[in-house]
Amino acid sequence: MSKILMINGSPNELGCTDTALQEIAGELQKQADSEILWLGKKPMQDCIACFKCQ
């Protein structure tokens, strides 16, 4: 079974984006596992091509 990661990039943890992702997760539950990751208000840096992800 596949797993799907949904990323909530909104600074509001329980806002409209979360509501939409919860709806999608409910539909996906029939076919795949899913997880919602809230990035919160943490600062995100751009890719600097360090290749640590590989």
Buried (B, 14 or more C-beta within 10 A) or exposed (E): EEEEEBEBEBEEEEEEBBEEBEEBBEEBEEEEEBEBEBEEEEEEEEEEEEEEEE
